[in-house]
Amino acid sequence: MRLDENQKRVFNEFRLNKRASKADVSLKVNLTHPAVTQIVRKLCESGYLKEDEEKRKGPRGQPATIYSISDKNIFVGIHVGRSRFEFVAVELTGNILKSVSVAVGFLQQEKLKSLSQQELDHFLAAEELSGRHIVGVGISTPYFWEGWQSLLPPNNVIDQSWSSDLVTSLFKVPDVDSLIVENDGSSAALGELTFGTGAIHKDFLYVNIGTLIGGGLVIDGTLRTGTHGNSAALAPFPVAQSHLSTAQSSGRPFEPLLRRASLYSLTEHANRQGLNLDIASLDTITCAATIQCVDEWIEDCSSALAQFLIGVWSLIDIESIVLDGALPKVVLHKIVDSTLSHVQSFHTEGIITCDVKLGELGSMAQSIGAACLPMLSMLGRPPTMNSDH
């Protein structure tokens, strides 16, 4: 069931307030009580709302019936990255029923193709999803699959036929009302807008440090993907050459941000020192050489991010920069602190800066954001705490 505008208005009141009566909602959306009653009945029948067992006692008359978001309908998000699959099933409240990540190795495209439907079928058969109705499916995937050839050894050529259209064709999900594909940076930003900092900020730039680096731009509570769908393409942003001892200079005055602020650049720095990193455990490492390696990368990454932020603030006036990614939170905190310290070394006259804060979804941002693609298409954008109400 795709909701009309009045149904979206009513449903979004429940998204904002969690629990409410029909009378409460009627006052908020400026619809008559009979109209709201009819809409709430349809939303209950369609699996979007449910009637709570507990009623609200009032000073006069019958106790009011209270309604809340139902857990019957779910949305599935699929992230097809350059090094992994990720699947997530999300309830309308944002509660994650189940998530699975499958590592396949950097740009192992044949492995991605052979495992795609098999892994999805296995995920959809999970006990946690039993009895739930999959309303929509979203897929997040890199915008330029054929790009960044410069990252790879000369003999490792990327298959030029690999594209978002091919990614879409890998998955068959029967009986879904909506399937939408978006680039992974924008998807992650949409996840943050829907279930993260979007609750308090309507204007922010989202930065995701993953295998490479990407992001998304949110203005006035809406994801802005641009004319070609490639807004906030952070990876190619030009920054000064790396200061790392292991860095290989291109001989050019600038290099892409991704060469200094990405998990790829971190693992390359470690590999060239003969170190093997477990990204998920960077907050618990005890080896002195590994700690030094990570600290060196954080310093270099942060210096580049500071240059990037100056560029951002020169172009757009926003409430917040939201930084997140696959790194542990303690490492991300260090990056933010170091980045803000480096900003102080720049001439910032005439620039209005903003807060830099951590995101709330971590490494699952792309898959959660993918699930949000059909969710927002069908239900409308999420209400915010500072919306006019």
N, C-alpha and C positions, 0 to 999 in steps of 0.2 A: 504493500500500500504506500503510494507516494503522497505525502501530505500536502494539502492546499495551504494557503497563507494563514487562514484562521486556525487551522489545525496545528500548524507550526508554532504560532503565537501561544496557543494553549499549552502545547507540549513543552515548549521552552520555559514556561513558567515553572513546570515541574522539574526541569533540568536545573533551574537556578535555585529553587526553594526546597528540593528533595521531596517534601511531603506537603500536601495542601488539600483543601476542600474545593468543591466547585464554586462555592461562594467567594472564597479567597481569590481564585483565578479570574472569576467574572469581573471583579473590581479592578484587577491589574490590567486586563487586556481590553477593557471597555466593550465587552460583549454582554448580551442579556444572559440571565441565568439559564433559561431554556436552551439557548444556543450552545452554551458551554456544556450543559448536561448532555446534549446530543453528541458533541465532539468527544467528550470524555468517554461516552459509551463506545463510540467507534474506535477510539484509541485503545480501550481495554480489549475489545474484540480482536483487534489487529496485533495484540501482543506488545504494545508500547507502554501501557499503563496497567496497574493492578490496584484492586481495592484492598486497603489494609484491614487487618482483623480488628485493630484497635481503633475505636472511634473517639472523636474529640467531644468532650462534654461542654455544653454551653450554659449560659444563665437561664435560657428559656427554651422550650420546645425540645424536639428530638435531637439526640447527639449527632453531630455532623460526620458524614462519611469522609474518610481521608483516603487519598490516592497517592501513589508513588510510582516511580519508574519500574516497569516490569523487567524481569531477567529472562524472558522467553526469547526475545529477538536478539540476535548477535550479528556482529560484522567481523569479517575475516580480513586480516592484512597480510600480504605476502611481500617480503623484501627480497629482491634478486640482486645481490651485490656482486662486486668483483671478486669476492673471496668466500661468500657464504649465501645460503638461503636462510630466511627466518620467517616463521609463521606465527601469527598471534590471533586469538579469538577474543573479542572485546565486547562486553556488555554495554548497554546504552549509558550506564553510569560511569564508564571508564574502567570498571573492574575487569582485570585480565583473567579469563577463565583458564587459558592454557597458552604457553608459548614454547616454541622449539627452534633452536638454531642448528644449522648443519654446515660445518666448515667444508669447503671443497678445494681450497688452495687458490691463490691469486690467478684470476683469469683462466681457470680451468673450464673452458666453455663446453667441451664435450661432456664433462662430468656433470655440469649444470643441466645440460639437455637430458641426459640419461636418467637423472635422479628427480627431475622436477615433479612430474605427475605422481610418481611413486611416493615421494615424501609428502606431497599434499594429501593424497588418499590416506596415508597412514595417520596424518595429523587430524583429518576430518573424522576418522573412525574412533578418535579418543573418547573414552568414557565421559570425560568432562563436558563434551559437546552433545551428548545424548539428550534428545528431547528438545533441543534448541533449534530455532529456525534461523538459517543464515539468510539475512535480508540482502546483504551486498558484500562484494569482494573488491578490495583495492590492491593494486600492485605498485610498488615503488622500485625504481631501477635507475641506474645512472643515465644521464642525458646523452653523454658522449661515450658510448661503449667503444667506439673505434678510436677514441682520442688517447692522448698521453702516450703515444708510441715512443716518445723520448725517454720514458721511464724504463723501458725494457731493453734487455741485451739485443744486439743487432739481429740475431737469428730467431728471436722470439716475436713473431709477427702476429698481430691481433687480426682475427677473422673480421674482415670488413662487412660481412653480412649480418653480424650480430647487432640487433637493434631492439628498440622497445616493442616493435610489432612482433618480432620473433619471440621475445620474452612473453608477451601476452598469449601467443599461440601454444606455449608450453603447458598451459594449465586449463583444464576443463572442470568447471564447477556447475553441476546441474541445478536447475530450478532456482537461480538467484535473480533478484529483481534488478541488480545493477552491478556492473564491473567497470572500474575506472583505473587508468594508468597515469602515473605522474612521476616526474623525476624525483630521485631520492632525497635531495636537499629540501625541496619544497614540501615533500611528504613529511619529513621530520619536523619542519616548521609548523605544518598543519597539526601534527600530533601535539606539539607544545602549545599551540594556540587553543586546542580543544580541551586538553587534560593537564596542562601545565601552567606556565606563567600567563597564558591568555586570560585566566580568571581575573587578573588585576591590570594587565597591560594590553592596550589595543594597538600599539605601534612598537614593533621591535624587529631587529635583525637577528635571525637565528644562525648560529655558527656551529657546525658539527664536525669535530675532528674524528674522522674515521680512517678507513684505508687510505683515502685521499682527504680532501676537505671540501665541504659544500655548505649550503645554507639555503635560507628562504627569507623573504621579506613580507612582513605583515603590517599593513597600514589600515587604520580604522577598523580593526577586527577582521580584516579580510586578507587572505593570502594573495599576494600580487606576483603572478608568474611572468608578466611581461608579454610583449608582442609575440615573441618566439618561444615562450615557455621557459626561458633560461635566465630569469632575474636572479640576482644574488648568486651568480656563478663565481664563487670565491676563488676556486683553484688557480686560475690564471692571473690573478691580481699581481702586478709587478712589485717585488720588494728587492732590497739589496741582497747581494750574494751572502751565502751562509758563512759564519765564522768558525764552524766546526772543523776540527783538524782532519776529519775523514771526508769532508765535502769535496766533490769533484767540480771544479769551476767550468762553466760553459764558455768563459771568455767574454761574456756579455756583461753590461753594467747592472742588469737586473735579471731576476729569475722568478718563476711562478711561485706564489705563496705555498702551493702544495709541496714544494721541495723543502720547505722549512717547517711547515705546520701540518703534519700528517703522520699517521702511524707508519706509513711507508718510509718516511724520512727517519723516523725513530728506529725502526728495525734495520734500516740500511746502516745507520750510524753504529748500532750494536754489532751487526754482522761483520762490519769491517774491523771491529776490535776483537772478533772471535767470541762474541757473547750471544747467548740465546735468551730472548726475552719472552716471558709469559705476560702479555699485556694486562690480563685480568688480575694478576698478582703483584703489580708494581708497587702497591701500597704496603706489601709485607716483605720486600726483598731485604736481605741482610748482607749480601756480597758487596764489599766496598767498591770494587771495580764497576759493578752493575749500577750501584747508586750514583757513582760519579758520571757514568755514561748517561743515565736518565737526566741527571741535573744539568749536564752540558746541553742536552737536547732541549730541555725546558727553557733554558736561558736563550738559546738560539730561536726556538719557536716563538717565545714571548716577544723578542725583539722584532721579529717579522710581523706578528699580530699587532704590535703597537703601530707600525707603519701603516698597516691595513686600516686600523681604527681611525687614524688621522684622515685617511682618504674617505672613509665612510662618513665621518662627522662633517667633512667638507661638502658632502653631496646631499645628505638627507638629515632631517631633524626628527629624531625618534626618541621614545621614552627609555628604551633599554636595548642593550646588546645581550643576547642570551647565548652562553657558550656551553656546549655539551659534547658528548661523544662516547667512544668505547673505553675511554680511560677511567680508572678509579677516581672517585670524587676528590680524594686528597691530592691527586696529581693535577686534576682540573683546577682546584683551588690555588695550587702553586702557580699554575699558568696564568690565572687571572691576576693574582697579586704581582707577579713579575711583569706582566703586560702593562698594568697600570703604572708600575714603577718606571718602565721604559717610556711611557707616554710623557712623563714629566721632562724628559730630555728634549722633547720637540717644541718648536715654536707654535703655540696654540692660540695666539691672538686672533680674534675673529671667529674662533670655533666654539660651538656650544657642545660640550661633551654630555654623556649620559651614563647611567649606572651600567656596570658590567656584572652580570649575575650568572649563576649556574642554572642550567636547565633541570627539569625534573624527570625526564624519561630515560636518560642514559643511552646505552647501546641499542635499546629497543625503539628508539624514536622513529626510525624509518618504517618499521612494520606497524607500529601503532598508528603512525600518520597515514599509512596505506589504508588501514581499516577506517580511518576518519574520512577518506575520500568519498565513499558512497554514503557514509553517515551524514556528512554535511550537505551533500547533494540532495538527499532525501528529506532531511530534517531541518535544514537551515543552519546558519552559523550559530555557535554557542553564545548564550548570553554572558555578559561580563559583570563583575561586581560594580563597576562604575558606569554601566549602561544607564541611559535615561529610563526610569522605571515609573 
